[in-house]
Amino acid sequence: MSYTLFLAPALLLAPANPNGAPAPIELTDHTDEVFSLVFSPDGKRLASASKDRTVRLWDAATGDAGAVLKGNTSDALRVAFAPDGKTVACAGADGHVHVWEVASGKAVLAFKAHANWACGLAYSSDGKLLATAGADKTAAVWDAATGERRVTFTGHPAEVWAVAFAPDGKTVASAGKDKAIRLWSAATAEERQSLTGHGGEVFTLAFRDANTLLSCSGDKSACVWDLNKGEATARLAGHTAGVFTVALCEGRAFTASDDRSARVWDLATGKQVAALPNHKSGVYAVAVSADGKTVATAGKDRLIRLYPRAK
């Protein structure tokens, strides 16, 4: 089988020798669709969230199964590690957020965040706050230790699918079914900026730095936004169906699409530079470790594909 192996960004992304490169590890323990993936900050663990109502932890180097984290009463939609890697949180279709200790698998916090689907989830860079997005047309910021609500963002006229903290923790971005991206004060909930340009609903947001935001959409593209200019400076176009997830590592953007593929883009040029082999059906999630050497994909076919570290 021919495929592309991801190497560290400094080594670029180049086709591997199919006779010499290791095949991706396939993780098959989930019993239903996998919606979300994230690597721990140190890159040693991978967390996955699934329609089977579980969050699972994996050894990122070997694919060995770790703890199965339970508590969701419905689909586990979005998963996030705290910046210190000690806890992992999940937002679910029952509107709740659950938090577990990574080392022990012990549940440490659960709170009702939204009236129905809690679709987006993000930690602030200091780990003290959690942001959520919901199908109840709101986003919110919470105390990550207690689950106490800090502020609520009301302005989207439809379901909110995505939320992200700016690196300094002072700004929250949200987006969803109304196609618009809104930026808010994390302290006061004042709306600071609105970005428009996508032709479909927006599913995921990711800050590259304080002034650059990436978004992915049902319009089959991902956009790079210059927040100082208030406009999109690049559109990553090439997928043939909606793009569900965008993840970042240095100068690369990783996207996952309902067209069964995950692709990699050079942010300097906006050009596609690599692709992973297709899943059997839509790819909902892609994640890349902080060092850029390990990539994971997952989706509707229930499989997680883990691409091993380059030797």
C-alpha positions in Angstrom: 0.0 0.0 0.0 1.3 3.4 -0.9 0.9 6.2 1.6 2.6 9.4 2.9 4.4 9.4 6.2 4.5 12.6 8.3 7.9 13.7 9.5 8.9 16.6 11.7 8.1 20.0 10.2 11.8 20.8 9.9 12.2 17.7 7.7 9.1 18.7 5.7 6.5 16.2 4.6 7.7 13.9 1.9 6.5 10.6 0.4 8.0 7.7 2.3 9.4 4.5 0.8 6.4 2.2 1.0 8.7 -0.8 1.4 10.6 0.7 4.3 8.2 2.9 6.2 6.0 1.5 9.0 2.3 1.3 8.2 -0.1 3.3 10.4 -1.3 1.6 13.6 -5.1 1.0 13.5 -6.9 1.4 16.9 -10.2 -0.4 16.8 -11.5 -0.4 20.4 -14.2 2.3 19.8 -17.6 0.7 18.9 -19.0 3.8 17.1 -17.9 6.9 15.2 -14.9 8.8 16.6 -15.5 12.6 16.7 -12.4 14.1 18.3 -8.7 13.4 18.9 -6.0 15.3 20.8 -2.5 14.6 21.8 -1.3 15.4 25.4 1.1 18.4 25.6 4.1 16.1 26.0 3.0 14.0 23.0 3.0 10.7 25.0 -0.8 10.2 25.0 -3.6 10.4 22.6 -7.2 11.0 23.7 -10.3 10.1 21.6 -14.0 10.9 22.0 -16.7 8.8 20.4 -20.3 8.3 19.8 -20.0 5.2 22.0 -20.1 7.6 24.9 -16.5 7.0 26.0 -13.2 8.9 26.0 -10.2 6.6 25.6 -6.5 7.2 26.3 -3.8 5.6 24.2 0.0 5.4 24.2 0.9 7.7 21.3 4.0 5.8 20.4 2.7 2.2 20.5 -1.1 2.6 20.2 -1.5 0.5 23.4 -4.9 1.1 25.0 -5.0 3.0 28.3 -7.9 4.1 30.5 -11.5 4.2 29.3 -13.1 7.3 30.7 -16.8 7.0 31.3 -19.5 9.4 32.5 -21.1 10.7 29.4 -24.8 9.8 29.0 -24.7 10.5 25.3 -22.2 11.1 22.4 -18.7 12.3 23.5 -18.2 15.1 21.0 -15.0 17.0 21.8 -12.0 16.3 24.0 -9.2 18.5 25.3 -6.1 18.1 27.5 -5.3 20.7 30.1 -2.0 22.5 29.3 -0.2 20.7 32.1 -1.5 17.3 30.8 -2.8 16.2 34.2 -6.5 16.3 33.3 -8.6 15.7 30.2 -12.0 17.2 29.5 -14.9 16.1 27.2 -17.9 18.0 26.0 -20.9 15.8 25.2 -24.3 15.7 23.4 -26.0 15.7 26.8 -24.7 19.3 27.3 -22.3 18.3 30.1 -18.6 18.7 30.4 -16.7 15.9 32.2 -13.1 16.1 33.5 -10.9 13.2 34.6 -7.4 12.8 36.0 -5.1 11.4 33.3 -2.9 9.4 35.7 -5.7 7.6 37.6 -8.7 7.9 35.2 -10.7 9.3 38.2 -13.6 11.7 37.4 -12.9 15.0 39.1 -15.6 17.4 37.7 -18.8 17.4 35.8 -21.1 20.3 35.1 -24.0 21.2 32.8 -22.6 23.7 30.2 -25.4 23.9 27.7 -29.1 23.1 27.4 -28.3 20.5 24.7 -25.2 19.5 22.7 -21.9 20.9 24.0 -20.0 20.9 20.7 -16.9 22.9 21.3 -14.3 22.8 24.1 -11.0 24.5 24.8 -8.7 25.3 27.7 -7.0 28.6 28.2 -3.2 28.5 28.0 -2.8 28.7 31.8 -5.4 25.9 32.3 -7.5 28.0 34.6 -10.5 28.4 32.3 -12.6 26.2 29.9 -14.5 27.6 27.0 -17.5 25.7 25.5 -19.8 26.1 22.5 -23.3 24.8 22.4 -26.3 24.0 20.1 -28.3 26.3 22.4 -26.8 29.2 20.4 -24.3 30.3 23.1 -20.7 29.9 24.1 -19.4 30.3 27.6 -16.3 30.5 29.8 -16.0 28.4 33.0 -13.7 28.0 35.9 -11.8 24.8 35.0 -11.4 23.7 38.7 -15.0 24.3 39.9 -17.2 24.4 36.8 -18.5 27.9 37.8 -19.7 30.0 34.9 -17.7 33.1 34.3 -19.3 34.7 31.2 -21.8 33.7 28.5 -21.5 34.9 24.8 -24.8 35.5 23.2 -24.9 36.8 19.7 -25.0 33.8 17.3 -28.5 33.3 15.9 -27.9 29.5 15.5 -26.0 26.6 16.9 -22.4 27.3 17.9 -20.1 24.4 17.0 -16.6 25.8 17.7 -14.7 27.7 20.3 -11.0 28.6 20.8 -8.9 30.7 23.3 -6.4 33.1 22.0 -2.8 32.4 23.3 -3.0 35.1 25.9 -6.4 33.8 27.2 -8.0 37.2 26.9 -10.0 36.6 23.8 -12.4 33.8 22.8 -13.4 33.0 19.3 -16.6 31.2 18.5 -18.4 30.0 15.3 -21.1 27.7 14.0 -24.1 27.3 11.9 -24.5 31.0 11.0 -21.1 30.9 9.1 -19.7 33.9 11.1 -16.7 33.9 13.4 -17.0 36.2 16.4 -14.3 37.3 18.8 -15.1 38.2 22.4 -13.5 39.5 25.6 -13.0 36.4 27.8 -13.5 38.6 30.9 -16.5 40.8 29.9 -18.2 38.9 27.0 -18.0 42.1 24.9 -18.0 41.3 21.2 -14.8 42.7 19.6 -14.8 41.5 16.0 -16.9 39.5 13.5 -15.4 37.7 10.5 -17.4 36.6 7.5 -16.5 34.8 4.3 -17.3 31.1 4.7 -20.1 29.8 2.5 -21.0 27.1 5.0 -21.2 26.5 8.8 -17.9 26.6 10.7 -17.0 23.5 12.6 -13.6 24.1 14.2 -11.3 27.1 15.1 -7.6 27.2 16.0 -5.4 30.1 16.8 -1.9 30.0 15.2 -0.8 33.1 17.2 -2.4 36.2 18.7 -3.2 37.7 15.2 -3.9 34.6 13.1 -6.9 32.3 13.3 -7.8 29.3 11.2 -11.3 28.0 10.6 -12.8 25.0 8.7 -16.2 24.8 7.2 -18.9 22.9 5.4 -18.0 24.9 2.3 -15.1 22.4 1.7 -12.4 24.8 2.8 -10.3 26.1 5.6 -9.5 29.8 5.9 -6.5 31.7 7.4 -7.6 35.0 9.0 -5.5 38.0 9.7 -7.2 39.5 12.8 -5.5 42.8 12.4 -6.9 43.2 8.9 -10.2 41.4 9.7 -10.0 39.4 6.6 -9.1 36.0 5.2 -5.6 36.0 3.7 -5.6 32.4 2.4 -8.2 29.7 1.6 -7.1 26.1 1.8 -9.2 24.6 -0.9 -9.0 21.1 -2.3 -11.3 18.9 -0.3 -14.4 17.7 -2.1 -16.7 17.7 0.9 -17.1 19.6 4.2 -14.0 20.1 6.4 -14.6 19.1 10.0 -11.3 19.7 11.8 -8.2 21.9 11.5 -5.1 21.3 13.6 -1.8 23.3 13.6 1.9 22.5 14.0 4.4 25.2 13.1 3.9 26.1 9.5 1.5 23.3 8.7 -2.3 23.0 8.8 -3.9 19.6 9.0 -7.5 19.2 7.9 -10.0 16.3 8.1 -13.0 16.0 5.7 -16.2 14.2 4.9 -14.5 13.3 1.6 -12.7 10.5 3.6 -9.3 12.3 3.5 -6.9 14.2 5.8 -4.6 16.7 4.1 -1.7 18.8 5.1 -1.1 22.4 3.9 1.8 24.8 3.9 0.5 28.0 5.5 3.1 30.1 3.8 1.8 29.2 0.3 -1.7 27.9 1.0 -0.7 24.8 -1.0 -1.4 21.2 -0.1 1.9 19.4 0.6 0.7 15.9 1.7 -2.2 13.6 2.3 -2.9 10.6 4.4 -4.6 7.4 2.9 -8.4 7.6 2.9 -10.5 6.2 5.6 -13.5 4.0 4.6 -15.8 7.0 5.2 -15.8 10.6 6.5 -12.8 11.7 8.6 -14.1 13.7 11.5 -10.8 14.3 13.4 -7.1 14.9 12.9 -4.5 15.7 15.5 -0.8 16.3 15.4 1.7 16.2 18.3 3.5 19.3 19.3 6.7 18.1 17.8 5.0 17.3 14.5 6.2 13.8 14.4 3.0 11.9 15.2 -0.3 12.3 13.5 -3.7 10.6 14.2 -6.9 10.5 12.2 -10.3 9.1 12.9 -13.9 9.2 11.8 -17.1 7.6 10.8 -15.5 4.1 10.2 -14.7 3.9 14.0 -11.0 3.5 13.3 -8.2 5.6 14.7 -5.1 5.6 12.5 -1.9 6.5 14.4 1.2 7.3 12.2 4.3 6.3 14.2 7.1 8.6 15.1 9.9 8.8 12.5 12.9 6.8 13.6 
